[in-house]
Amino acid sequence: MHIVYWSQSYRKDDAAINRHFGVLIEQAERIIINFDPPSETVNESKLDQNLRSCDGMIAVLSWRQAGPSAYILHEIGLALRARKPLLVLVDDRLPDNILPARILQRRFSHRLYFRQFREHTQAIRALKSYMGDPPPLRYQPRSGQRTCGVVGLMGLSKTNRETVMEFIGSHGYRTVNLERVDVRSPLVFDRFEHLANLDVAVWFVDTATHRSAYWGGALSAAAIPTITITMKPSYPFMDSVPREFQPRTSDASHGLEEVLGIEFNLYEQEFLKAEDTQAIERYTAMQVQAGFLAGRYETDTRRQFVEVVMGDKYTVGQAGAVGPGAQASNITFNQVWNQLQSEKGVDLGTLADQLQRLREVLEREASEPDQKFAAGAVAAAEQSARQKDGPKTIEYLKSAGKWALSTAQKIGVNVATEALKSALGM
């Protein structure tokens, strides 16, 4: 199982290209996409954290009048720094000198990209060979409490130092003051162990000492997710780099504890702050209940993944089935739901409650991959019903299959049974 960090534009103009490459990655080459859901803000530590959990990166560098996205270029730089296998798909209107020549890259035509699928799938296969089959596991992961390194602490006031230590401890991290770690002898392994095992670091960039400079550089070179903070309102920010990837400012209007809270929420990927929370909730319910986190990611789960991500993330309205062999459409799901409402008088609140009962039974009884997937599909349908999205509920129930229907009939959830019959065309 290969997992890649997928870096791409969120512009509507690029939706078709993203859909095309997403299907190639997921359907043709069976690679799982780790997507960063669009949200109002981001920081570098969040991207580093996502990247650490992946085996490599695929970036789509699309054309823009003002030049390629600085955000995507920055993410490509993070992959290079982390020494992750990397493939960049580059619009053929962009100039030659944007990327280092050693990066695995392929050009695509914005008009004829769908005719270049052989070249693009070959490049994706090459990336898979670099990632390994299967990708290597992390050597001896740490078994203790998660840790947060701190750099530049001594440049803060006593009150701010106490705020930092209390915040980190209250969030379940063991604090490591890196500037107190012995770095003089290469035979003392503490610094190497910290760089290998730190989960995250906080660097107060205003502190100008040799030790803070050393550790700031070491954290960057080791690709440790790092939250950078300045206490100076006049900090010299760079115009050429997105502000999201530069130090956050803590001042009278944004207290230190508030800034730490915002940055740690981003680092820990608080998905509820994403713009499209409904798609993410359905995606999470479907994956967890289907057993994906236990390492079982079957063919139908891949299809469902593409439906959720490609549909809800990149198109306007609801998503139909996509990928090879898919037959369902937005119109079909809407028609089935409208008919179910008019003929059976189905109420979404009642349906959601009955789907919850059905899901709980399916979760207890599921043993095979297809049964786990059915439980996941019902979980996603339940979530859609609670969000008052009838067509999407039907879409997920269609994937739940006959085992879910027979179980619904057995436990006597009549509204859920009718919905499943309609979704399955029975």
C-alpha positions as CSV (number, residue, x, y, z in Angstrom):
1,M,0.0,0.0,0.0
2,H,1.5,3.3,-1.1
3,I,0.4,6.7,0.3
4,V,1.3,9.9,-1.4
5,Y,1.0,13.5,-0.4
6,W,-1.0,15.1,-3.3
7,S,-0.2,18.8,-3.9
8,Q,-2.5,20.5,-6.3
9,S,-4.3,23.8,-7.0
10,Y,-7.8,24.3,-5.5
11,R,-8.8,26.7,-8.4
12,K,-12.0,25.7,-10.3
13,D,-10.0,26.2,-13.6
14,D,-7.8,23.2,-12.6
15,A,-10.6,20.9,-11.4
16,A,-10.7,18.7,-14.6
17,I,-6.9,18.2,-14.6
18,N,-7.0,17.3,-10.9
19,R,-9.8,14.9,-11.4
20,H,-7.9,13.2,-14.3
21,F,-4.7,12.8,-12.4
22,G,-6.5,11.8,-9.2
23,V,-8.2,8.9,-11.1
24,L,-4.8,7.9,-12.6
25,I,-3.2,7.8,-9.2
26,E,-6.0,6.1,-7.3
27,Q,-7.7,3.9,-9.9
28,A,-4.9,3.0,-12.4
29,E,-2.0,2.7,-10.1
30,R,-3.7,1.9,-6.8
31,I,-2.0,4.6,-4.8
32,I,-3.8,6.2,-1.8
33,I,-3.9,10.0,-1.8
34,N,-3.3,11.9,1.4
35,F,-5.0,15.2,0.7
36,D,-4.8,18.4,2.7
37,P,-8.4,19.7,2.8
38,P,-8.8,23.3,1.8
39,S,-9.1,25.5,4.9
40,E,-8.8,29.2,5.7
41,T,-5.2,29.0,6.8
42,V,-2.3,26.6,7.0
43,N,1.2,26.5,8.5
44,E,4.4,24.6,7.5
45,S,4.3,22.2,10.5
46,K,0.9,20.9,9.3
47,L,2.3,20.2,5.8
48,D,5.4,18.6,7.3
49,Q,3.2,16.4,9.5
50,N,1.2,15.2,6.5
51,L,4.3,14.6,4.5
52,R,5.9,12.5,7.2
53,S,3.0,10.1,7.1
54,C,3.4,9.6,3.3
55,D,5.7,7.5,1.2
56,G,6.2,10.2,-1.4
57,M,4.7,13.2,-3.1
58,I,2.9,13.9,-6.4
59,A,2.5,17.5,-7.3
60,V,0.5,19.0,-10.2
61,L,2.0,22.3,-11.2
62,S,-0.6,24.0,-13.3
63,W,-0.2,27.2,-15.3
64,R,-1.2,30.6,-14.0
65,Q,-0.8,34.0,-15.7
66,A,1.3,35.3,-12.7
67,G,3.4,32.2,-12.5
68,P,3.1,28.8,-10.7
69,S,1.6,28.7,-7.2
70,A,4.0,29.6,-4.5
71,Y,2.2,27.2,-2.2
72,I,2.8,24.2,-4.4
73,L,6.4,25.2,-5.0
74,H,6.8,25.4,-1.3
75,E,5.4,22.0,-0.8
76,I,7.7,20.6,-3.4
77,G,10.6,22.1,-1.5
78,L,9.3,20.4,1.7
79,A,9.4,17.1,-0.1
80,L,13.0,17.7,-1.3
81,R,14.0,18.7,2.2
82,A,12.5,15.5,3.7
83,R,14.1,13.4,0.9
84,K,10.8,12.0,-0.1
85,P,10.4,10.4,-3.6
86,L,8.8,13.1,-5.7
87,L,6.9,13.3,-9.1
88,V,5.9,16.7,-10.4
89,L,3.4,16.9,-13.3
90,V,4.1,20.2,-15.0
91,D,1.9,22.2,-17.4
92,D,3.8,22.5,-20.7
93,R,3.3,26.2,-20.9
94,L,5.5,26.8,-17.9
95,P,9.2,27.7,-18.5
96,D,12.0,25.1,-18.1
97,N,13.9,26.6,-15.1
98,I,11.2,26.3,-12.4
99,L,12.3,23.0,-10.9
100,P,15.7,21.3,-10.4
101,A,16.5,19.0,-13.3
102,R,17.0,16.0,-11.1
103,I,13.4,15.9,-10.0
104,L,11.2,13.2,-11.6
105,Q,8.8,15.2,-13.7
106,R,6.5,14.9,-16.7
107,R,4.9,17.6,-18.8
108,F,1.2,17.7,-19.6
109,S,-0.9,19.6,-22.1
110,H,-3.8,21.6,-20.6
111,R,-5.9,20.6,-23.7
112,L,-4.7,17.1,-24.5
113,Y,-3.6,15.7,-21.1
114,F,-6.1,12.8,-21.4
115,R,-4.2,11.5,-24.4
116,Q,-0.9,11.5,-22.5
117,F,-2.0,8.9,-19.9
118,R,0.6,6.4,-21.0
119,E,3.5,8.8,-20.2
120,H,1.9,9.8,-17.0
121,T,1.1,6.3,-15.7
122,Q,4.7,5.3,-16.6
123,A,6.0,8.2,-14.4
124,I,3.7,7.2,-11.5
125,R,5.0,3.6,-11.8
126,A,8.5,5.0,-11.7
127,L,7.7,6.9,-8.5
128,K,6.2,3.6,-7.0
129,S,9.5,1.9,-7.7
130,Y,11.4,4.6,-5.8
131,M,9.0,4.3,-2.9
132,G,9.5,0.6,-2.7
133,D,7.1,-2.3,-2.7
134,P,6.0,-2.4,0.1
135,P,7.4,1.0,1.3
136,P,9.8,0.5,4.2
137,L,8.5,1.0,7.7
138,R,10.0,3.6,10.1
139,Y,12.9,2.1,12.0
140,Q,12.0,1.5,15.7
141,P,9.3,4.2,16.3
142,R,9.4,5.8,19.7
143,S,7.3,4.1,22.4
144,G,7.1,6.9,24.9
145,Q,5.1,10.1,25.3
146,R,5.0,12.5,22.4
147,T,7.6,15.3,22.6
148,C,7.8,19.0,21.7
149,G,11.2,20.7,21.3
150,V,11.6,24.3,22.1
151,V,14.2,26.7,20.7
152,G,14.7,30.4,21.7
153,L,12.9,30.0,25.1
154,M,15.5,32.1,26.9
155,G,14.8,35.1,24.8
156,L,11.3,35.3,26.3
157,S,10.1,37.0,29.5
158,K,9.6,34.7,32.5
159,T,5.8,35.0,32.1
160,N,6.0,34.0,28.5
161,R,8.3,31.1,29.2
162,E,5.9,29.8,31.8
163,T,3.0,30.2,29.3
164,V,4.9,28.1,26.7
165,M,5.8,25.3,29.2
166,E,2.3,25.1,30.6
167,F,0.6,25.1,27.2
168,I,2.8,22.3,25.8
169,G,2.4,20.2,28.9
170,S,-1.4,20.7,29.0
171,H,-1.6,19.4,25.4
172,G,0.0,16.1,26.2
173,Y,3.6,16.8,25.1
174,R,6.8,16.3,27.0
175,T,8.9,19.5,26.6
176,V,12.5,19.3,25.5
177,N,14.5,22.5,25.8
178,L,16.8,21.8,22.9
179,E,19.3,24.6,23.8
180,R,20.2,22.6,26.9
181,V,21.0,19.5,24.9
182,D,24.8,18.7,24.7
183,V,25.9,19.1,21.1
184,R,29.7,19.3,21.7
185,S,30.6,15.6,21.3
186,P,29.4,13.5,18.4
187,L,29.7,10.5,20.8
188,V,26.8,11.8,22.9
189,F,23.7,10.7,21.1
190,D,21.1,13.0,22.7
191,R,20.9,15.5,19.8
192,F,20.6,12.7,17.2
193,E,17.9,11.0,19.3
194,H,15.9,14.2,19.6
195,L,16.1,14.9,15.9
196,A,14.9,11.3,15.2
197,N,12.0,11.3,17.6
198,L,10.7,14.8,18.1
199,D,7.0,15.1,17.0
200,V,7.0,18.9,16.7
201,A,9.1,21.9,17.7
202,V,8.4,25.6,18.6
203,W,11.1,28.0,17.6
204,F,11.0,31.6,18.8
205,V,13.0,33.2,16.0
206,D,13.9,36.5,17.7
207,T,16.4,34.8,20.0
208,A,19.8,35.3,18.3
209,T,22.2,32.9,20.0
210,H,24.6,30.3,18.5
211,R,22.6,27.5,20.0
212,S,19.2,28.8,18.7
213,A,20.7,29.2,15.3
214,Y,22.1,25.7,15.4
215,W,18.9,24.1,16.5
216,G,16.8,26.1,14.0
217,G,18.9,24.9,11.2
218,A,19.0,21.3,12.5
219,L,15.2,21.2,12.8
220,S,14.8,22.5,9.2
221,A,17.4,20.1,7.8
222,A,15.8,17.1,9.6
223,A,12.3,18.2,8.3
224,I,10.9,18.3,11.9
225,P,7.4,20.0,11.9
226,T,8.3,23.4,13.4
227,I,6.0,26.2,14.6
228,T,7.9,29.5,14.2
229,I,6.8,32.5,16.3
230,T,8.1,36.1,16.4
231,M,7.3,38.6,19.2
232,K,8.3,41.6,17.0
233,P,5.5,43.4,15.1
234,S,8.2,44.8,12.8
235,Y,9.6,41.3,11.9
236,P,11.1,41.5,8.3
237,F,8.7,39.2,6.4
238,M,9.6,38.2,2.8
239,D,7.2,39.3,0.1
240,S,8.1,36.4,-2.2
241,V,7.1,33.7,0.3
242,P,3.5,33.2,1.5
243,R,3.0,34.6,5.0
244,E,1.5,31.2,6.1
245,F,5.0,29.7,5.8
246,Q,6.7,32.5,7.8
247,P,6.7,33.1,11.6
248,R,3.4,33.9,13.3
249,T,3.4,37.2,15.2
250,S,2.5,37.3,18.9
251,D,1.8,40.8,20.2
252,A,-0.7,42.7,22.2
253,S,-3.6,41.9,19.9
254,H,-2.6,38.2,19.6
255,G,-1.4,36.8,22.9
256,L,1.1,34.0,23.0
257,E,-1.3,31.4,24.3
258,E,-3.8,32.2,21.5
259,V,-1.1,32.0,18.8
260,L,0.1,28.6,20.2
261,G,-3.4,27.3,20.2
262,I,-4.0,28.3,16.6
263,E,-0.7,26.8,15.4
264,F,-1.0,23.5,17.3
265,N,-4.6,23.1,16.0
266,L,-3.3,23.4,12.5
267,Y,-0.4,21.1,13.2
268,E,-2.7,18.5,14.7
269,Q,-5.0,18.8,11.6
270,E,-8.2,20.0,13.2
271,F,-10.3,19.0,10.2
272,L,-13.4,20.7,11.5
273,K,-11.8,24.0,10.5
274,A,-11.8,22.9,6.8
275,E,-14.1,24.7,4.4
276,D,-15.9,21.5,3.4
277,T,-16.3,19.7,6.7
278,Q,-19.2,17.5,5.4
279,A,-17.1,15.8,2.8
280,I,-14.3,15.2,5.3
281,E,-16.7,13.7,7.9
282,R,-18.1,11.3,5.3
283,Y,-14.6,10.5,4.1
284,T,-13.4,9.7,7.7
285,A,-16.5,7.7,8.6
286,M,-16.2,5.6,5.4
287,Q,-12.5,4.9,5.8
288,V,-12.5,4.1,9.5
289,Q,-15.6,1.9,9.5
290,A,-14.4,0.1,6.3
291,G,-11.2,-1.0,8.1
292,F,-8.8,1.2,6.1
293,L,-6.9,2.1,9.2
294,A,-6.4,-1.6,9.8
295,G,-4.7,-1.9,6.5
296,R,-7.6,-3.2,4.4
297,Y,-8.3,-0.8,1.5
298,E,-10.3,-2.7,-1.1
299,T,-11.3,-1.8,-4.6
300,D,-14.7,-0.4,-3.7
301,T,-13.2,1.7,-1.0
302,R,-10.8,3.2,-3.5
303,R,-13.8,4.1,-5.7
304,Q,-15.7,5.6,-2.7
305,F,-12.6,7.6,-1.8
306,V,-12.5,9.1,-5.3
307,E,-16.2,9.8,-5.1
308,V,-15.8,11.8,-1.9
309,V,-12.6,13.6,-2.6
310,M,-12.9,14.2,-6.3
311,G,-16.6,14.9,-6.2
312,D,-17.1,17.1,-3.1
313,K,-13.7,18.7,-3.3
314,Y,-13.4,19.5,-7.0
315,T,-16.9,19.9,-8.5
316,V,-19.9,22.0,-7.8
317,G,-22.8,20.0,-6.4
318,Q,-23.0,16.3,-5.5
319,A,-20.6,13.7,-6.8
320,G,-21.7,10.7,-8.8
321,A,-19.5,7.6,-9.1
322,V,-16.3,8.2,-11.1
323,G,-13.5,6.0,-12.5
324,P,-13.5,3.0,-14.8
325,G,-16.9,1.3,-15.0
326,A,-18.8,3.8,-12.9
327,Q,-22.5,4.2,-13.9
328,A,-24.2,6.3,-11.3
329,S,-24.8,10.0,-11.8
330,N,-26.0,13.0,-9.9
331,I,-29.3,12.8,-11.7
332,T,-29.8,9.2,-10.7
333,F,-29.2,9.8,-7.1
334,N,-31.5,12.9,-7.1
335,Q,-34.3,11.0,-8.9
336,V,-34.1,8.0,-6.5
337,W,-34.2,10.3,-3.5
338,N,-37.1,12.3,-4.8
339,Q,-39.1,9.2,-5.6
340,L,-38.4,7.7,-2.2
341,Q,-39.7,10.9,-0.5
342,S,-42.8,11.2,-2.7
343,E,-43.8,7.5,-2.5
344,K,-42.6,6.5,0.9
345,G,-42.6,9.8,2.8
346,V,-39.1,9.1,4.2
347,D,-37.9,11.6,6.8
348,L,-34.1,12.1,6.9
349,G,-34.0,12.4,10.7
350,T,-35.8,9.0,11.2
351,L,-33.6,7.5,8.4
352,A,-30.4,8.8,10.2
353,D,-31.5,7.2,13.5
354,Q,-32.3,3.8,11.9
355,L,-29.0,3.9,9.9
356,Q,-27.2,4.4,13.2
357,R,-28.9,1.3,14.6
358,L,-28.0,-0.6,11.4
359,R,-24.4,0.6,11.5
360,E,-23.9,-0.6,15.1
361,V,-25.1,-4.1,14.2
362,L,-22.9,-4.2,11.1
363,E,-19.9,-3.1,13.0
364,R,-20.3,-5.9,15.5
365,E,-20.9,-8.6,12.9
366,A,-18.5,-7.5,10.1
367,S,-15.6,-9.9,9.6
368,E,-14.8,-9.9,5.9
369,P,-13.4,-6.8,4.0
370,D,-16.6,-6.4,2.0
371,Q,-18.7,-6.5,5.2
372,K,-16.4,-3.9,6.8
373,F,-16.8,-1.7,3.7
374,A,-20.6,-2.1,4.0
375,A,-20.5,-0.8,7.5
376,G,-18.4,2.1,6.4
377,A,-20.8,2.9,3.6
378,V,-23.7,2.9,6.0
379,A,-21.7,5.1,8.4
380,A,-21.2,7.6,5.6
381,A,-24.9,7.4,4.6
382,E,-25.9,8.1,8.2
383,Q,-23.6,11.2,8.3
384,S,-25.1,12.4,5.0
385,A,-28.7,11.9,6.3
386,R,-27.9,14.0,9.5
387,Q,-26.5,16.7,7.1
388,K,-29.9,16.6,5.3
389,D,-28.3,15.4,2.0
390,G,-30.8,12.8,0.7
391,P,-29.1,12.1,-2.7
392,K,-25.7,11.6,-1.1
393,T,-27.3,9.2,1.5
394,I,-28.7,7.2,-1.5
395,E,-25.3,7.2,-3.1
396,Y,-23.6,5.6,-0.1
397,L,-26.4,3.1,0.5
398,K,-26.0,1.9,-3.1
399,S,-22.4,0.9,-2.1
400,A,-23.6,-0.8,1.1
401,G,-24.9,-3.8,-0.8
402,K,-27.2,-6.7,-0.1
403,W,-25.6,-7.8,3.2
404,A,-26.6,-4.4,4.7
405,L,-30.1,-4.8,3.3
406,S,-30.6,-8.3,4.7
407,T,-29.3,-7.1,8.1
408,A,-31.7,-4.1,8.0
409,Q,-34.6,-6.4,7.3
410,K,-33.6,-8.7,10.1
411,I,-33.4,-6.1,12.8
412,G,-36.6,-4.4,11.6
413,V,-35.4,-0.9,10.6
414,N,-38.1,-0.4,8.0
415,V,-37.2,3.1,6.8
416,A,-33.6,2.1,6.3
417,T,-34.7,-1.0,4.5
418,E,-36.8,1.0,2.1
419,A,-34.0,3.4,1.4
420,L,-31.6,0.5,0.8
421,K,-34.0,-1.1,-1.6
422,S,-34.4,2.1,-3.6
423,A,-30.6,2.7,-3.7
424,L,-30.1,-0.9,-4.9
425,G,-32.8,-0.6,-7.5
426,M,-35.0,-3.3,-5.9
